[in-house]
Amino acid sequence: MIQYLSELIPPTVPKRIISLVPSQTELLYDLGLGERVVGITKFCIHPESWFKTKHRVGGTKQVDMEKVRALKPDLIIGNKEENQKKDMEALAKEFPVWISDVRDLPGALDLIERIGEITDSSSKAEIMATQIEERFRALVPLEPTRTVAYFIWREPYMVAGHGTFVNDMLARCGLVNVFDASDARYPQITDQELEEAGPEVILLSSEPYPFKEKHLQELREICPEAVIHLVDGELFSWYGSRLLKAPEYFSGLSFV
């Protein structure tokens, strides 16, 4: 699930890596790359030690080209959904650039192993991927399934839809996404559309919009019968090493 954008060839073992994706930054840390990662974004909050000490090259949607150039990377790792196409194409003219496109668990496992190959850390990556696969295999989904709406934004309301990584995680929990019918990945919805969809469960993500307790009541007024929870968005949407923690977290959630 990784596409090599640039005609420039990275060294056999890249030593100056910039990560433009928070979940992949954490993965690089857990693969033990240490000082080989020279730049991250302002949203790469894990691990905290890197967030405090690594050079930041802007945000996931607004990459600072001059800061990237100053770090002289020999590999830049981005993501099709999280980064702007124009930024990635501009970077690819000057540096080796790899772009991931992860939409489900198999894609995430492939990403981990491919990143391992690229960075000469295959052994750790293969062990990690195996552990993640085993933990998800042990995850027991709800029976019977329940319908769900997973909110990522407010004003306007936006939800996770078709073809998203979140959608795959919901399915593995035994939750059927009521907004998976169309091709829209993150559809904007109205109060009326939510009421008509009538999800049995509503999940409010901690990111990218930071839903709080105060937001639960406004959803209860639309869907008074729904079970509504705040959830850790990182564990539903990060497709790197954080997946090691996701099955246990999902098992601890109550959807009734």
For each residue, the residues with C-beta under 8 A, 3 or more apart:
1: 100 101 102 103 107 110 111 114
2: 98 99 100 101 110 111 114 115 118
3: 80 98 99 100 101
4: 96 97 98
5: 88 89 92 97 98 99
6: 91 92 93 95 96 97
7:
8: 92 94 95 96
9: 96
10: 14 74 75 96 118
11: 14 15 74
12: 120
13: 119 120
14: 10 11 17 36 73 74 75 96 118 119
15: 11 36 74
16: 36 38 71 72 73 74 75
17: 14 28 33 36 37 38 39 73 74 75 76 77 119
18: 37 38 39 40 57 68 71 73 75 76 77
19: 24 25 28 37 39 40 41 44 76 77
20: 40 41 57 60 63 76 77 78 79 82 83
21: 24 25 41 44 60 77 78 79 82 83 100
22: 25 26 41 43 44 45 46 60 82 238
23: 26 27 234 237 238 239 240 242
24: 19 21 27 28 77 79 100 111 115 240
25: 19 21 22 28 29 37 40 41 44 46 50
26: 22 23 29 30 44 46 47 238 240 241 242
27: 23 24 30 31 112 115 240 241
28: 17 19 24 25 31 33 37 77 115 119
29: 25 26 32 33 34 37 46 47 50 241
30: 26 27 124 128 240 241
31: 27 28 115 116 119 121 124 125 128 241
32: 29 121 124
33: 17 28 29 36 37 119 121
34: 29 37
35: 38
36: 14 15 16 17 33 119
37: 17 18 19 25 28 29 33 34 40 50 54
38: 16 17 18 35 54 55 71 73
39: 17 18 19 54 55 56 57 67 68 71 73
40: 18 19 20 25 37 44 50 51 54 55 56 57
41: 19 20 21 22 25 44 56 57 58 59 60 63
42: 56 58 59
43: 22 59 60
44: 19 21 22 25 26 40 41 50 51 54 56
45: 22 48 51
46: 22 25 26 29 50 51 234 242
47: 26 29 50 51
48: 45 51 52
49: 52 53
50: 25 29 37 40 44 46 47 53 54
51: 40 44 45 46 47 48 54
52: 48 49
53: 49 50
54: 37 38 39 40 44 50 51
55: 38 39 40 67 71
56: 39 40 41 42 44 67
57: 18 20 39 40 41 63 64 67 68 71
58: 41 42 62 63 64 67
59: 41 42 43 62 63
60: 20 21 22 41 43 63 79 82 83
61: 82 83 84 87
62: 58 59 84 87
63: 20 41 57 58 59 60 68 83 84 87 91
64: 57 58 67 68
65: 68 69 90 91
66: 69 70
67: 39 55 56 57 58 64 70 71
68: 18 39 57 63 64 65 71 73 76 91 95
69: 65 66 72 94
70: 66 67
71: 16 18 38 39 55 57 67 68
72: 16 69
73: 14 16 17 18 38 39 68 76 95
74: 10 11 14 15 16 17 95 96
75: 10 14 16 17 18 95 96 98 118 119
76: 17 18 19 20 68 73 91 95 96 97 98
77: 17 18 19 20 21 24 28 97 98 100 115
78: 20 21 82 83 87 88 91 97 98 99 100
79: 20 21 24 60 82 83 99 100 101 102
80: 3 83 85 99 100 101
81: 101 185
82: 20 21 22 60 61 78 79
83: 20 21 60 61 63 78 79 80 87 88 99
84: 61 62 63 87 88
85: 80 88 89
86: 89 90
87: 61 62 63 78 83 84 90 91
88: 5 78 83 84 85 91 92 97 99
89: 5 85 86 92 93
90: 65 86 87 93 94
91: 6 63 65 68 76 78 87 88 94 95 97
92: 5 6 8 88 89 95 96 97
93: 6 89 90
94: 8 69 90 91
95: 6 8 68 73 74 75 76 91 92
96: 4 6 8 9 10 14 74 75 76 92
97: 4 5 6 76 77 78 88 91 92
98: 2 3 4 5 75 76 77 78 118
99: 2 3 5 78 79 80 83 88
100: 1 2 3 21 24 77 78 79 80 111
101: 1 2 3 79 80 81 107
102: 1 79 107 108 111 165 239
103: 1 107 163 164 165 168
104: 107 108 165 168
105: 108 109 132 133 136 168 169 172 243
106: 109 110
107: 1 101 102 103 104 110 111 165 239
108: 102 104 105 111 112 132 165 239 240 243
109: 105 106 112 113 129 132 133
110: 1 2 106 107 113 114
111: 1 2 24 100 102 107 108 114 115 239 240
112: 27 108 109 115 116 125 128 129 132 240 241
113: 109 110 116 117 122 125 126 129
114: 1 2 110 111 117 118
115: 2 24 27 28 31 77 111 112 118 119 121 125
116: 31 112 113 119 121 122 123 124 125 126
117: 113 114 120 122 125
118: 2 10 14 75 98 114 115
119: 13 14 17 28 31 33 36 75 115 116
120: 12 13 117
121: 31 32 33 115 116 124 125
122: 113 116 117 125 126
123: 116 126 127
124: 30 31 32 116 121 127 128
125: 31 112 113 115 116 117 121 122 128 129
126: 113 116 122 123 129 130
127: 123 124 130 131
128: 30 31 112 124 125 131 132 241 244
129: 109 112 113 125 126 132 133
130: 126 127 133 134
131: 127 128 134 135 244
132: 105 108 109 112 128 129 135 136 243 244
133: 105 109 129 130 136 137
134: 130 131 137 138
135: 131 132 138 139 244 246 247 248
136: 105 132 133 139 172 243 246 247
137: 133 134
138: 134 135 247
139: 135 136 172 173 247 250 251
140: 143 251
141: 145 171 172 173 174
142: 145 146 173 174 175 255
143: 140 174
144:
145: 141 142 174 175 176
146: 142 174 175 176 200 201 255 256
147: 175 176 177 178 197 198 199 200 201
148: 170 175 176 177 178 199 200 201 202 203 255
149: 159 177 178 179 194 197 199 201 202 203
150: 159 160 166 167 170 177 203 205 236
151: 154 157 158 159 202 203 204 205 209 211 219
152: 158 159 160 166 186 205 207 208 209 233
153: 156 157 158 186 208 209
154: 151 157 209 211 215
155:
156: 153 188 189
157: 151 153 154 188 189 190 191 194
158: 151 152 153 186 187 188 189
159: 149 150 151 152 179 186 187 189
160: 150 152 164 166 167 170 177 179 185 186
161: 164 167 177 179 180 182 184 185 186 187
162: 167 179 180 181 182 183 184 185
163: 103 167 183 185
164: 103 160 161 167 168 185 186
165: 102 103 104 107 108 168 169 237 239
166: 150 152 160 169 170 236 237
167: 150 160 161 162 163 164 170 171 177 180
168: 103 104 105 164 165 171 172
169: 105 165 166 172 173 236 237 246 250
170: 148 150 160 166 167 173 175 176 177 236
171: 141 167 168 174 175 176 177
172: 105 136 139 141 168 169 250
173: 139 141 142 169 170 250 253 255
174: 141 142 143 145 146 171 255
175: 142 145 146 147 148 170 171 201 255
176: 145 146 147 148 170 171 180
177: 147 148 149 150 160 161 167 170 171 180
178: 147 148 149 181 197 198 199
179: 149 159 160 161 162 182 184 187 189 197
180: 161 162 167 176 177
181: 162 178
182: 161 162 179 187
183: 162 163
184: 161 162 179 187
185: 81 160 161 162 163 164
186: 152 153 158 159 160 161 164
187: 158 159 161 179 182 184
188: 156 157 158
189: 156 157 158 159 179 193 194 197
190: 157 193 194
191: 157 194 195 222
192: 195 196
193: 189 190 196 197
194: 149 157 189 190 191 197 199 219 222 223
195: 191 192 198 222 223
196: 192 193
197: 147 149 178 179 189 193 194
198: 147 178 195 223 225 226
199: 147 148 149 178 194 202 223 226
200: 146 147 148 225 226 227 255
201: 146 147 148 149 175 226 227 228 229 255
202: 148 149 151 199 219 223 226 227 228 229
203: 148 149 150 151 228 229 230 231 236
204: 151 211 215 216 219 228 229 230 231
205: 150 151 152 208 209 211 231 233 236 237
206: 210 211 230 231 232 233 234
207: 152 210 233 234 237
208: 152 153 205 233
209: 151 152 153 154 205
210: 206 207
211: 151 154 204 205 206 215 230
212: 215 230
213: 216 230
214: 217
215: 154 204 211 212 218 219
216: 204 213 219 220 228 230
217: 214 220 221
218: 215 221 222
219: 151 194 202 204 215 216 222 223 226 228
220: 216 217 223 224 226 228
221: 217 218 224
222: 191 194 195 218 219
223: 194 195 198 199 202 219 220 226 228
224: 220 221
225: 198 200
226: 198 199 200 201 202 219 220 223
227: 200 201 202 254 255 256
228: 201 202 203 204 216 219 220 223
229: 201 202 203 204 253 254 255
230: 203 204 206 211 212 213 216
231: 203 204 205 206 235 236 253
232: 206 235 236 249
233: 152 205 206 207 208 236 237
234: 23 46 206 207 237 238 242
235: 231 232 238 242 245 246 249 250
236: 150 166 169 170 203 205 231 232 233 246
237: 23 165 166 169 205 207 233 234
238: 22 23 26 234 235 242 243
239: 23 102 107 108 111 165 243
240: 23 24 26 27 30 108 111 112 243
241: 26 27 29 30 31 112 128 244
242: 23 26 46 234 235 238 245 246
243: 105 108 132 136 238 239 240 246
244: 128 131 132 135 241
245: 235 242 248 249
246: 135 136 169 235 236 242 243 249 250
247: 135 136 138 139 250 251
248: 135 245 251 252
249: 232 235 245 246 252 253
250: 139 169 172 173 235 246 247 253
251: 139 140 247 248
252: 248 249
253: 173 229 231 249 250
254: 227 229
255: 142 146 148 173 174 175 200 201 227 229
256: 146 227
